[in-house]
Amino acid sequence: MSVPRIKPIRVLWTVNIVLPAVANELGVVPTPFGGWLTQMLEQMAALPDFKIGVAMRSPLPKLQCLERSGITYYALPQLKKNISDVSDADCLQVVRDFSPDIMHAHGSEMPYTKRFLRNYDGPKILSLQGVINGIAPYQLGRMSIVSMLLNPLQPRRVAIALALILNERFRFRPRLRAERETFLLANYVIGRTVWDHAHTIALNPVAQYLHCGEILRSAFYAKTWSIDRCRKKSIFIGNSSSPLKGAHIAVRALALLRRDYPDVKLFFAGPDPRSSSKLSLRGQFGYQAYLLSLIEELGLENQITFTGQLAAEEMASRMCDSNVYLLPSLIENSPNTLGEAMAMGVPSVAAYVGGVPSIAADEKEALLYRADDPVMLAFQVRRLFDDDALCERLAVAARLRAAEAYDPLTNRDLLVAAYRLIGSQASV
């Protein structure tokens, strides 16, 4: 007697980037971001009782569909008038073609996500990345914007402050209402920290909150930091692109550290703002211009290097070469770069903000400090510079914590359990 085949659960993911697995084939430059999505996708694709589709916002001129390794990918053209969104027609075509049992939207920040949730009538999951309604108070990085505006001796600083305020007012603020509406469209919310759980309750108290960890990019499971192989008195920061990432706080702390460590070096991942044309708006105004002016003001040009954009292997190597990994953000939910550093055992200093305490305990897996306090930041880094035994103790504990938090099979099974729970509730 034949055993009836169980119909696989069809889950449609929505993501805001073209995933690297199909980027080249679609003629899109692969991004180093979203690696955790690819890792989880590969784990899910290996399960016979699930069929996964992925809808991706893309710069392509028309909707494209392709099948690779058992996964159905849809590349939807972004709107010309708003590149963060797509059309209702394309959303509906994807939903009709894939016919999902569950829709799983990754990220609450973009109109694209809201568009898909509105065009689907079945169970809807929202996975949290950043929560911009929680990030909003920190968007200007707690910088002294008023003092910049009132400084007649530095007209460039006045212009920079105005550019930051206008960007926050006209580009960031309008997204807050859209995100609140997106939250209300979800039946279930998947998060990873106490911070995002709190914001879920604030934004959608009737949604069911489920915990599910992420899977890191494979490069960070393969390397291990060693005190004997790192560059002493060096610091690595994974992002300096916006005020809320706190690079300006780190630069002020570096000025304090240089007094006792003349050879101290700070490495920022990302493009060198000095490479921007002096005639461009980016070269003249905004946060990167402010950061450069601060570096010049404090005479730290020889202490700071911008590495350029790093692929996963390059990021892992750069972290392992560093004495200290630093997360100076004014707000974070579940920062993957901190998790990546911990997975390799890189001694870490992090601001006590948002979801960070859900990832690392102070004095156990990392050293924490108040986010807007460069003096305390410098002190915590100093402790690691001066104490190899402390570095090694934190490294061992961090690797153990990360091995549990980012275990691929454990987190895959948590997601599978969530899908099964949602499927069973939908069938009642």
Salt bridges, closest charged atoms under 4 A:
GLU25 OE2 - ARG68 NH2 2.09
ASP49 OD2 - ARG420 NH2 2.29
GLU67 OE2 - LYS51 NZ 2.48
ASP85 OD2 - ARG115 NH2 2.52
ASP88 OD2 - ARG115 NH1 3.24
GLU168 OE2 - ARG173 NE 2.51
GLU181 OE1 - LYS114 NZ 2.70
GLU181 OE1 - ARG118 NH2 3.87
GLU181 OE2 - ARG177 NE 3.25
GLU214 OE2 - ARG192 NH1 3.30
ASP260 OD2 - ARG382 NH1 2.66
ASP272 OD1 - ARG274 NE 2.97
GLU297 OE1 - ARG157 NH2 2.72
GLU332 OE2 - LYS245 NZ 2.91
GLU340 OE2 - ARG217 NH2 3.17
GLU363 OE2 - ARG383 NH1 2.77
GLU365 OE1 - ARG401 NH1 2.90
ASP372 OD1 - ARG370 NE 2.78
ASP388 OD2 - LYS232 NZ 3.59
ASP413 OD1 - ARG412 NH2 3.11
